[in-house]
């Protein structure tokens, strides 16, 4: 297994939306779980326009609004999580560039995500999407309203919502392109939460296979393909199971479409982990169809982990 060295802070990007405030709150909880400082970053390219006099009166109101976004979020985090070491930074640059730069110096970057907009299939939140597509560090996307209670199983009689066990961590795994980074992230998240890890692999039959009649021969092919998929998953997980033998791991291998099966399985999860292959292209946003579907449709936090 490869050894990963990472920077020593969590960064949350702010834009004043309910989603970004929820992201700051989740990031504070994650910073506390990891024993790391939290850095809040707000970027606005109009903070000091190129060539503009910073003392111009017309810049006073928008600049005050920008500072207010950061200060109010910082006050909320400090009040709720006084044990988390907090720093704040106002950046006068394009948000997509600022977030990518922030991610380079963080263990992980946390951003708000609105999921589906008014038109089906259109992601609202271009900054989050562009950052996920290009960041070289893990990015966690948070929906508005996400709370500490949502990370845990429903409370029973006499229990507080923050006293119950954590929901499972769901890892969407493709053994054919598996890399240590997403698997390591998922195991680490499960261990820190003392939560079960659910590893889901959805395999697809070869092209044209669906045209075969449902004969005993076809069923035999089904069985062999699934057995092959199970062996591949087991091979990827074997070194991690050996390293963390006490970590509960559930493996699910099923035939279907991952873009449908992963969001369905995520309804039971407190965190979903998906990989994104780094593509060395100068243009375009490449996140893959499964990751794209998960970002759009899953309501719990989604960690997108880049890998070669």
Secondary structure by P-SEA (a helix, b strand, c coil): cbbbbbccbbbbbbcccaaaaaaaaaaaaaaaaacbbbbbbbbbccccccccccccccaaaaaaaaaaaaaaaaaaaaaaccccbbbbbbbcccaaaaaaaaaaaccbbbbbbbcccccccccccaaaaaaaaccccbbbbbcccccccccccccccccccccccccbbbbbccccccccaaaaaaaaaaaaacbbbbbbbbbbcccccccccccaaaaaaaaaaaaaaaaaaaaaaaaaaaacccbbbbbbbbbcccccccccccccccbbbbbbccccccccccccaaaaaaaaccccbbbbbbcc
